[in-house]
């Protein structure tokens, strides 16, 4: 995550579990299935995303699909641009159109 002015940028894998699944992974085959989903998300087998969120009201301003997971703590914002380091070795630089 990185905060730039009034926008919070968040990047990472999607959460494959929702509701009760996120709090109780179950047992037996159900547990294995849920942990397999989590492992796939953690290793970017289910993709990754970058979201821009309004600090004022929590509204999603923009969303982008990413080919690779972002590197932990590899995002920075400076001079109207967002820099994002990816596990695949790429660095993205994004900014507003001039």
Backbone as XML, in Angstrom:
<?xml version="1.0"?>
<chain id="A" units="angstrom">
  <residue number="1" name="UNK">
    <atom name="N" x="0.840" y="-1.181" z="0.000"/>
    <atom name="CA" x="0.000" y="0.000" z="0.000"/>
    <atom name="C" x="0.883" y="1.242" z="0.000"/>
  </residue>
  <residue number="2" name="UNK">
    <atom name="N" x="0.350" y="2.257" z="-0.642"/>
    <atom name="CA" x="1.016" y="3.553" z="-0.587"/>
    <atom name="C" x="-0.062" y="4.639" z="-0.650"/>
  </residue>
  <residue number="3" name="UNK">
    <atom name="N" x="0.108" y="5.651" z="0.173"/>
    <atom name="CA" x="-0.819" y="6.776" z="0.209"/>
    <atom name="C" x="-0.213" y="7.928" z="-0.575"/>
  </residue>
  <residue number="4" name="UNK">
    <atom name="N" x="-0.965" y="8.430" z="-1.554"/>
    <atom name="CA" x="-0.527" y="9.561" z="-2.363"/>
    <atom name="C" x="-1.641" y="10.592" z="-2.358"/>
  </residue>
  <residue number="5" name="UNK">
    <atom name="N" x="-1.414" y="11.664" z="-1.629"/>
    <atom name="CA" x="-2.401" y="12.723" z="-1.484"/>
    <atom name="C" x="-3.694" y="12.144" z="-0.903"/>
  </residue>
  <residue number="6" name="UNK">
    <atom name="N" x="-4.773" y="12.118" z="-1.648"/>
    <atom name="CA" x="-6.059" y="11.622" z="-1.147"/>
    <atom name="C" x="-6.415" y="10.254" z="-1.730"/>
  </residue>
  <residue number="7" name="UNK">
    <atom name="N" x="-5.411" y="9.544" z="-2.277"/>
    <atom name="CA" x="-5.648" y="8.237" z="-2.885"/>
    <atom name="C" x="-4.748" y="7.187" z="-2.244"/>
  </residue>
  <residue number="8" name="UNK">
    <atom name="N" x="-5.359" y="6.068" z="-1.872"/>
    <atom name="CA" x="-4.612" y="4.928" z="-1.344"/>
    <atom name="C" x="-4.497" y="3.905" z="-2.451"/>
  </residue>
  <residue number="9" name="UNK">
    <atom name="N" x="-3.268" y="3.500" z="-2.770"/>
    <atom name="CA" x="-3.040" y="2.476" z="-3.779"/>
    <atom name="C" x="-2.750" y="1.164" z="-3.056"/>
  </residue>
  <residue number="10" name="UNK">
    <atom name="N" x="-3.441" y="0.098" z="-3.476"/>
    <atom name="CA" x="-3.318" y="-1.214" z="-2.851"/>
    <atom name="C" x="-3.070" y="-2.223" z="-3.957"/>
  </residue>
  <residue number="11" name="UNK">
    <atom name="N" x="-2.057" y="-3.070" z="-3.801"/>
    <atom name="CA" x="-1.752" y="-4.071" z="-4.821"/>
    <atom name="C" x="-1.500" y="-5.423" z="-4.169"/>
  </residue>
  <residue number="12" name="UNK">
    <atom name="N" x="-1.913" y="-6.477" z="-4.856"/>
    <atom name="CA" x="-1.682" y="-7.831" z="-4.366"/>
    <atom name="C" x="-2.633" y="-8.824" z="-4.992"/>
  </residue>
  <residue number="13" name="UNK">
    <atom name="N" x="-2.601" y="-10.055" z="-4.506"/>
    <atom name="CA" x="-3.488" y="-11.082" z="-5.058"/>
    <atom name="C" x="-4.915" y="-10.887" z="-4.547"/>
  </residue>
  <residue number="14" name="UNK">
    <atom name="N" x="-5.886" y="-11.421" z="-5.281"/>
    <atom name="CA" x="-7.260" y="-11.357" z="-4.790"/>
    <atom name="C" x="-7.434" y="-12.289" z="-3.607"/>
  </residue>
  <residue number="15" name="UNK">
    <atom name="N" x="-8.401" y="-12.000" z="-2.753"/>
    <atom name="CA" x="-8.711" y="-12.885" z="-1.632"/>
    <atom name="C" x="-9.689" y="-13.935" z="-2.127"/>
  </residue>
  <residue number="16" name="UNK">
    <atom name="N" x="-9.277" y="-15.205" z="-2.211"/>
    <atom name="CA" x="-10.174" y="-16.233" z="-2.735"/>
    <atom name="C" x="-11.236" y="-16.676" z="-1.729"/>
  </residue>
  <residue number="17" name="UNK">
    <atom name="N" x="-11.114" y="-16.262" z="-0.494"/>
    <atom name="CA" x="-12.076" y="-16.642" z="0.530"/>
    <atom name="C" x="-12.896" y="-15.434" z="0.932"/>
  </residue>
  <residue number="18" name="UNK">
    <atom name="N" x="-14.168" y="-15.658" z="1.204"/>
    <atom name="CA" x="-15.023" y="-14.558" z="1.621"/>
    <atom name="C" x="-15.890" y="-14.992" z="2.797"/>
  </residue>
  <residue number="19" name="UNK">
    <atom name="N" x="-16.423" y="-14.026" z="3.485"/>
    <atom name="CA" x="-17.331" y="-14.310" z="4.595"/>
    <atom name="C" x="-16.730" y="-15.235" z="5.631"/>
  </residue>
  <residue number="20" name="UNK">
    <atom name="N" x="-17.473" y="-16.262" z="5.983"/>
    <atom name="CA" x="-17.044" y="-17.212" z="7.017"/>
    <atom name="C" x="-15.787" y="-17.969" z="6.617"/>
  </residue>
  <residue number="21" name="UNK">
    <atom name="N" x="-15.592" y="-18.192" z="5.317"/>
    <atom name="CA" x="-14.400" y="-18.911" z="4.861"/>
    <atom name="C" x="-13.120" y="-18.226" z="5.331"/>
  </residue>
  <residue number="22" name="UNK">
    <atom name="N" x="-13.149" y="-16.911" z="5.384"/>
    <atom name="CA" x="-11.956" y="-16.158" z="5.762"/>
    <atom name="C" x="-11.612" y="-16.336" z="7.240"/>
  </residue>
  <residue number="23" name="UNK">
    <atom name="N" x="-12.586" y="-16.725" z="8.034"/>
    <atom name="CA" x="-12.365" y="-16.873" z="9.477"/>
    <atom name="C" x="-12.219" y="-18.321" z="9.921"/>
  </residue>
  <residue number="24" name="UNK">
    <atom name="N" x="-12.773" y="-19.247" z="9.148"/>
    <atom name="CA" x="-12.745" y="-20.657" z="9.528"/>
    <atom name="C" x="-12.450" y="-21.481" z="8.283"/>
  </residue>
  <residue number="25" name="UNK">
    <atom name="N" x="-11.220" y="-21.984" z="8.163"/>
    <atom name="CA" x="-10.854" y="-22.742" z="6.964"/>
    <atom name="C" x="-11.406" y="-24.160" z="6.969"/>
  </residue>
  <residue number="26" name="UNK">
    <atom name="N" x="-12.151" y="-24.540" z="8.002"/>
    <atom name="CA" x="-12.789" y="-25.854" z="8.033"/>
    <atom name="C" x="-11.832" y="-26.962" z="8.418"/>
  </residue>
  <residue number="27" name="UNK">
    <atom name="N" x="-12.190" y="-28.173" z="7.982"/>
    <atom name="CA" x="-11.353" y="-29.334" z="8.285"/>
    <atom name="C" x="-11.461" y="-30.340" z="7.149"/>
  </residue>
  <residue number="28" name="UNK">
    <atom name="N" x="-10.560" y="-31.318" z="7.134"/>
    <atom name="CA" x="-10.576" y="-32.371" z="6.129"/>
    <atom name="C" x="-10.406" y="-31.843" z="4.720"/>
  </residue>
  <residue number="29" name="UNK">
    <atom name="N" x="-11.202" y="-32.396" z="3.796"/>
    <atom name="CA" x="-11.120" y="-32.038" z="2.377"/>
    <atom name="C" x="-11.449" y="-30.562" z="2.152"/>
  </residue>
  <residue number="30" name="UNK">
    <atom name="N" x="-12.404" y="-30.057" z="2.931"/>
    <atom name="CA" x="-12.777" y="-28.647" z="2.822"/>
    <atom name="C" x="-11.588" y="-27.750" z="3.156"/>
  </residue>
  <residue number="31" name="UNK">
    <atom name="N" x="-10.849" y="-28.104" z="4.188"/>
    <atom name="CA" x="-9.676" y="-27.325" z="4.592"/>
    <atom name="C" x="-8.606" y="-27.362" z="3.508"/>
  </residue>
  <residue number="32" name="UNK">
    <atom name="N" x="-8.380" y="-28.524" z="2.930"/>
    <atom name="CA" x="-7.374" y="-28.661" z="1.871"/>
    <atom name="C" x="-7.766" y="-27.813" z="0.668"/>
  </residue>
  <residue number="33" name="UNK">
    <atom name="N" x="-9.044" y="-27.819" z="0.296"/>
    <atom name="CA" x="-9.512" y="-27.015" z="-0.838"/>
    <atom name="C" x="-9.303" y="-25.526" z="-0.588"/>
  </residue>
  <residue number="34" name="UNK">
    <atom name="N" x="-9.644" y="-25.056" z="0.596"/>
    <atom name="CA" x="-9.493" y="-23.632" z="0.912"/>
    <atom name="C" x="-8.030" y="-23.225" z="0.986"/>
  </residue>
  <residue number="35" name="UNK">
    <atom name="N" x="-7.195" y="-24.070" z="1.581"/>
    <atom name="CA" x="-5.763" y="-23.758" z="1.649"/>
    <atom name="C" x="-5.124" y="-23.791" z="0.263"/>
  </residue>
  <residue number="36" name="UNK">
    <atom name="N" x="-5.608" y="-24.651" z="-0.612"/>
    <atom name="CA" x="-5.120" y="-24.700" z="-1.991"/>
    <atom name="C" x="-5.462" y="-23.399" z="-2.717"/>
  </residue>
  <residue number="37" name="UNK">
    <atom name="N" x="-6.673" y="-22.880" z="-2.481"/>
    <atom name="CA" x="-7.069" y="-21.594" z="-3.066"/>
    <atom name="C" x="-6.163" y="-20.464" z="-2.573"/>
  </residue>
  <residue number="38" name="UNK">
    <atom name="N" x="-5.879" y="-20.458" z="-1.280"/>
    <atom name="CA" x="-5.010" y="-19.427" z="-0.714"/>
    <atom name="C" x="-3.607" y="-19.513" z="-1.291"/>
  </residue>
  <residue number="39" name="UNK">
    <atom name="N" x="-3.087" y="-20.728" z="-1.425"/>
    <atom name="CA" x="-1.743" y="-20.924" z="-1.976"/>
    <atom name="C" x="-1.679" y="-20.432" z="-3.420"/>
  </residue>
  <residue number="40" name="UNK">
    <atom name="N" x="-2.712" y="-20.741" z="-4.212"/>
    <atom name="CA" x="-2.741" y="-20.305" z="-5.608"/>
    <atom name="C" x="-2.756" y="-18.773" z="-5.695"/>
  </residue>
  <residue number="41" name="UNK">
    <atom name="N" x="-3.529" y="-18.124" z="-4.829"/>
    <atom name="CA" x="-3.575" y="-16.661" z="-4.825"/>
    <atom name="C" x="-2.232" y="-16.077" z="-4.421"/>
  </residue>
  <residue number="42" name="UNK">
    <atom name="N" x="-1.614" y="-16.650" z="-3.388"/>
    <atom name="CA" x="-0.333" y="-16.148" z="-2.894"/>
    <atom name="C" x="0.755" y="-16.249" z="-3.955"/>
  </residue>
  <residue number="43" name="UNK">
    <atom name="N" x="0.682" y="-17.269" z="-4.811"/>
    <atom name="CA" x="1.689" y="-17.460" z="-5.849"/>
    <atom name="C" x="1.251" y="-16.897" z="-7.201"/>
  </residue>
  <residue number="44" name="UNK">
    <atom name="N" x="0.258" y="-16.001" z="-7.189"/>
    <atom name="CA" x="-0.218" y="-15.271" z="-8.373"/>
    <atom name="C" x="-0.777" y="-16.171" z="-9.459"/>
  </residue>
  <residue number="45" name="UNK">
    <atom name="N" x="-1.198" y="-17.368" z="-9.111"/>
    <atom name="CA" x="-1.813" y="-18.248" z="-10.104"/>
    <atom name="C" x="-3.226" y="-17.787" z="-10.427"/>
  </residue>
  <residue number="46" name="UNK">
    <atom name="N" x="-3.780" y="-16.938" z="-9.593"/>
    <atom name="CA" x="-5.119" y="-16.397" z="-9.822"/>
    <atom name="C" x="-5.047" y="-14.926" z="-10.215"/>
  </residue>
  <residue number="47" name="UNK">
    <atom name="N" x="-3.846" y="-14.438" z="-10.532"/>
    <atom name="CA" x="-3.675" y="-13.051" z="-10.925"/>
    <atom name="C" x="-3.405" y="-12.145" z="-9.739"/>
  </residue>
  <residue number="48" name="UNK">
    <atom name="N" x="-3.276" y="-10.886" z="-10.032"/>
    <atom name="CA" x="-3.058" y="-9.870" z="-9.010"/>
    <atom name="C" x="-3.717" y="-8.596" z="-9.512"/>
  </residue>
  <residue number="49" name="UNK">
    <atom name="N" x="-3.875" y="-7.643" z="-8.621"/>
    <atom name="CA" x="-4.552" y="-6.412" z="-9.005"/>
    <atom name="C" x="-3.963" y="-5.210" z="-8.283"/>
  </residue>
  <residue number="50" name="UNK">
    <atom name="N" x="-4.165" y="-4.063" z="-8.884"/>
    <atom name="CA" x="-3.821" y="-2.773" z="-8.291"/>
    <atom name="C" x="-5.109" y="-1.973" z="-8.230"/>
  </residue>
  <residue number="51" name="UNK">
    <atom name="N" x="-5.422" y="-1.463" z="-7.047"/>
    <atom name="CA" x="-6.610" y="-0.621" z="-6.875"/>
    <atom name="C" x="-6.192" y="0.747" z="-6.397"/>
  </residue>
  <residue number="52" name="UNK">
    <atom name="N" x="-6.922" y="1.756" z="-6.847"/>
    <atom name="CA" x="-6.821" y="3.115" z="-6.328"/>
    <atom name="C" x="-8.118" y="3.364" z="-5.564"/>
  </residue>
  <residue number="53" name="UNK">
    <atom name="N" x="-7.986" y="3.760" z="-4.289"/>
    <atom name="CA" x="-9.151" y="3.923" z="-3.409"/>
    <atom name="C" x="-9.153" y="5.330" z="-2.821"/>
  </residue>
  <residue number="54" name="UNK">
    <atom name="N" x="-10.320" y="5.940" z="-2.803"/>
    <atom name="CA" x="-10.473" y="7.276" z="-2.224"/>
    <atom name="C" x="-10.324" y="7.220" z="-0.707"/>
  </residue>
  <residue number="55" name="UNK">
    <atom name="N" x="-9.463" y="8.058" z="-0.168"/>
    <atom name="CA" x="-9.286" y="8.133" z="1.281"/>
    <atom name="C" x="-10.537" y="8.736" z="1.926"/>
  </residue>
  <residue number="56" name="UNK">
    <atom name="N" x="-11.188" y="9.655" z="1.227"/>
    <atom name="CA" x="-12.339" y="10.360" z="1.777"/>
    <atom name="C" x="-13.528" y="9.449" z="2.074"/>
  </residue>
  <residue number="57" name="UNK">
    <atom name="N" x="-13.824" y="8.525" z="1.127"/>
    <atom name="CA" x="-15.033" y="7.715" z="1.310"/>
    <atom name="C" x="-14.851" y="6.220" z="1.053"/>
  </residue>
  <residue number="58" name="UNK">
    <atom name="N" x="-13.630" y="5.770" z="0.773"/>
    <atom name="CA" x="-13.369" y="4.342" z="0.567"/>
    <atom name="C" x="-13.821" y="3.819" z="-0.782"/>
  </residue>
  <residue number="59" name="UNK">
    <atom name="N" x="-14.235" y="4.708" z="-1.655"/>
    <atom name="CA" x="-14.724" y="4.309" z="-2.976"/>
    <atom name="C" x="-13.563" y="3.881" z="-3.873"/>
  </residue>
  <residue number="60" name="UNK">
    <atom name="N" x="-13.755" y="2.787" z="-4.638"/>
    <atom name="CA" x="-12.746" y="2.327" z="-5.589"/>
    <atom name="C" x="-12.749" y="3.267" z="-6.784"/>
  </residue>
  <residue number="61" name="UNK">
    <atom name="N" x="-11.614" y="3.929" z="-7.031"/>
    <atom name="CA" x="-11.497" y="4.894" z="-8.114"/>
    <atom name="C" x="-11.065" y="4.241" z="-9.420"/>
  </residue>
  <residue number="62" name="UNK">
    <atom name="N" x="-10.220" y="3.214" z="-9.315"/>
    <atom name="CA" x="-9.713" y="2.528" z="-10.501"/>
    <atom name="C" x="-9.193" y="1.165" z="-10.093"/>
  </residue>
  <residue number="63" name="UNK">
    <atom name="N" x="-9.139" y="0.251" z="-11.043"/>
    <atom name="CA" x="-8.594" y="-1.076" z="-10.790"/>
    <atom name="C" x="-7.891" y="-1.590" z="-12.032"/>
  </residue>
  <residue number="64" name="UNK">
    <atom name="N" x="-6.769" y="-2.252" z="-11.826"/>
    <atom name="CA" x="-5.974" y="-2.766" z="-12.931"/>
    <atom name="C" x="-5.551" y="-4.192" z="-12.617"/>
  </residue>
  <residue number="65" name="UNK">
    <atom name="N" x="-5.627" y="-5.075" z="-13.617"/>
    <atom name="CA" x="-5.125" y="-6.432" z="-13.453"/>
    <atom name="C" x="-3.618" y="-6.426" z="-13.678"/>
  </residue>
  <residue number="66" name="UNK">
    <atom name="N" x="-2.911" y="-7.210" z="-12.889"/>
    <atom name="CA" x="-1.454" y="-7.300" z="-12.980"/>
    <atom name="C" x="-1.062" y="-8.725" z="-13.361"/>
  </residue>
  <residue number="67" name="UNK">
    <atom name="N" x="-0.055" y="-8.840" z="-14.191"/>
    <atom name="CA" x="0.417" y="-10.158" z="-14.636"/>
    <atom name="C" x="1.172" y="-10.891" z="-13.526"/>
  </residue>
  <residue number="68" name="UNK">
    <atom name="N" x="1.912" y="-10.140" z="-12.713"/>
    <atom name="CA" x="2.714" y="-10.717" z="-11.635"/>
    <atom name="C" x="2.341" y="-10.066" z="-10.308"/>
  </residue>
  <residue number="69" name="UNK">
    <atom name="N" x="2.715" y="-10.729" z="-9.234"/>
    <atom name="CA" x="2.517" y="-10.140" z="-7.910"/>
    <atom name="C" x="3.479" y="-8.978" z="-7.713"/>
  </residue>
  <residue number="70" name="UNK">
    <atom name="N" x="3.050" y="-7.962" z="-6.999"/>
    <atom name="CA" x="3.987" y="-6.897" z="-6.653"/>
    <atom name="C" x="4.965" y="-7.391" z="-5.588"/>
  </residue>
  <residue number="71" name="UNK">
    <atom name="N" x="6.159" y="-6.856" z="-5.603"/>
    <atom name="CA" x="7.163" y="-7.172" z="-4.593"/>
    <atom name="C" x="6.714" y="-6.563" z="-3.271"/>
  </residue>
  <residue number="72" name="UNK">
    <atom name="N" x="6.906" y="-7.273" z="-2.172"/>
    <atom name="CA" x="6.533" y="-6.741" z="-0.872"/>
    <atom name="C" x="7.248" y="-5.423" z="-0.632"/>
  </residue>
  <residue number="73" name="UNK">
    <atom name="N" x="6.503" y="-4.411" z="-0.264"/>
    <atom name="CA" x="7.031" y="-3.080" z="0.027"/>
    <atom name="C" x="7.722" y="-2.471" z="-1.192"/>
  </residue>
  <residue number="74" name="UNK">
    <atom name="N" x="7.220" y="-2.802" z="-2.402"/>
    <atom name="CA" x="7.856" y="-2.344" z="-3.626"/>
    <atom name="C" x="7.072" y="-1.292" z="-4.381"/>
  </residue>
  <residue number="75" name="UNK">
    <atom name="N" x="6.263" y="-0.513" z="-3.680"/>
    <atom name="CA" x="5.471" y="0.521" z="-4.323"/>
    <atom name="C" x="5.858" y="1.875" z="-3.738"/>
  </residue>
  <residue number="76" name="UNK">
    <atom name="N" x="5.935" y="2.877" z="-4.626"/>
    <atom name="CA" x="6.262" y="4.233" z="-4.173"/>
    <atom name="C" x="5.520" y="5.236" z="-5.046"/>
  </residue>
  <residue number="77" name="UNK">
    <atom name="N" x="5.253" y="6.394" z="-4.491"/>
    <atom name="CA" x="4.614" y="7.472" z="-5.236"/>
    <atom name="C" x="5.470" y="8.721" z="-5.098"/>
  </residue>
  <residue number="78" name="UNK">
    <atom name="N" x="5.696" y="9.395" z="-6.224"/>
    <atom name="CA" x="6.484" y="10.633" z="-6.213"/>
    <atom name="C" x="6.163" y="11.443" z="-7.457"/>
  </residue>
  <residue number="79" name="UNK">
    <atom name="N" x="6.012" y="12.749" z="-7.291"/>
    <atom name="CA" x="5.820" y="13.682" z="-8.394"/>
    <atom name="C" x="4.684" y="13.269" z="-9.334"/>
  </residue>
  <residue number="80" name="UNK">
    <atom name="N" x="3.561" y="12.826" z="-8.773"/>
    <atom name="CA" x="2.394" y="12.476" z="-9.572"/>
    <atom name="C" x="2.479" y="11.140" z="-10.276"/>
  </residue>
  <residue number="81" name="UNK">
    <atom name="N" x="3.447" y="10.332" z="-9.890"/>
    <atom name="CA" x="3.604" y="9.014" z="-10.515"/>
    <atom name="C" x="3.600" y="7.921" z="-9.452"/>
  </residue>
  <residue number="82" name="UNK">
    <atom name="N" x="3.171" y="6.730" z="-9.872"/>
    <atom name="CA" x="3.185" y="5.559" z="-9.009"/>
    <atom name="C" x="4.175" y="4.557" z="-9.603"/>
  </residue>
  <residue number="83" name="UNK">
    <atom name="N" x="5.091" y="4.068" z="-8.778"/>
    <atom name="CA" x="6.084" y="3.089" z="-9.204"/>
    <atom name="C" x="5.778" y="1.776" z="-8.506"/>
  </residue>
  <residue number="84" name="UNK">
    <atom name="N" x="5.753" y="0.692" z="-9.283"/>
    <atom name="CA" x="5.379" y="-0.613" z="-8.751"/>
    <atom name="C" x="6.372" y="-1.659" z="-9.232"/>
  </residue>
  <residue number="85" name="UNK">
    <atom name="N" x="7.103" y="-2.275" z="-8.292"/>
    <atom name="CA" x="8.064" y="-3.335" z="-8.610"/>
    <atom name="C" x="7.344" y="-4.673" z="-8.583"/>
  </residue>
  <residue number="86" name="UNK">
    <atom name="N" x="7.571" y="-5.488" z="-9.606"/>
    <atom name="CA" x="6.874" y="-6.760" z="-9.739"/>
    <atom name="C" x="7.825" y="-7.940" z="-9.542"/>
  </residue>
  <residue number="87" name="UNK">
    <atom name="N" x="7.288" y="-9.063" z="-9.058"/>
    <atom name="CA" x="8.105" y="-10.257" z="-8.855"/>
    <atom name="C" x="8.701" y="-10.775" z="-10.154"/>
  </residue>
  <residue number="88" name="UNK">
    <atom name="N" x="8.079" y="-10.519" z="-11.290"/>
    <atom name="CA" x="8.595" y="-10.965" z="-12.584"/>
    <atom name="C" x="9.788" y="-10.149" z="-13.053"/>
  </residue>
  <residue number="89" name="UNK">
    <atom name="N" x="10.225" y="-9.149" z="-12.265"/>
    <atom name="CA" x="11.399" y="-8.364" z="-12.616"/>
    <atom name="C" x="11.093" y="-7.045" z="-13.300"/>
  </residue>
  <residue number="90" name="UNK">
    <atom name="N" x="9.817" y="-6.757" z="-13.530"/>
    <atom name="CA" x="9.466" y="-5.502" z="-14.182"/>
    <atom name="C" x="9.169" y="-4.427" z="-13.142"/>
  </residue>
  <residue number="91" name="UNK">
    <atom name="N" x="9.337" y="-3.182" z="-13.569"/>
    <atom name="CA" x="8.945" y="-2.031" z="-12.747"/>
    <atom name="C" x="8.004" y="-1.187" z="-13.596"/>
  </residue>
  <residue number="92" name="UNK">
    <atom name="N" x="6.815" y="-0.947" z="-13.064"/>
    <atom name="CA" x="5.837" y="-0.125" z="-13.768"/>
    <atom name="C" x="5.871" y="1.290" z="-13.209"/>
  </residue>
  <residue number="93" name="UNK">
    <atom name="N" x="5.716" y="2.244" z="-14.111"/>
    <atom name="CA" x="5.593" y="3.643" z="-13.725"/>
    <atom name="C" x="4.287" y="4.133" z="-14.325"/>
  </residue>
  <residue number="94" name="UNK">
    <atom name="N" x="3.395" y="4.594" z="-13.462"/>
    <atom name="CA" x="2.093" y="5.059" z="-13.927"/>
    <atom name="C" x="1.895" y="6.502" z="-13.481"/>
  </residue>
  <residue number="95" name="UNK">
    <atom name="N" x="1.227" y="7.269" z="-14.313"/>
    <atom name="CA" x="0.940" y="8.647" z="-13.972"/>
    <atom name="C" x="-0.234" y="9.164" z="-14.766"/>
  </residue>
  <residue number="96" name="UNK">
    <atom name="N" x="-0.727" y="10.316" z="-14.386"/>
    <atom name="CA" x="-1.836" y="10.929" z="-15.097"/>
    <atom name="C" x="-1.384" y="11.368" z="-16.488"/>
  </residue>
  <residue number="97" name="UNK">
    <atom name="N" x="-2.340" y="11.339" z="-17.412"/>
    <atom name="CA" x="-2.037" y="11.815" z="-18.760"/>
    <atom name="C" x="-1.757" y="13.308" z="-18.706"/>
  </residue>
  <residue number="98" name="UNK">
    <atom name="N" x="-0.745" y="13.750" z="-19.465"/>
    <atom name="CA" x="-0.403" y="15.189" z="-19.443"/>
    <atom name="C" x="-1.487" y="16.042" z="-20.058"/>
  </residue>
</chain>
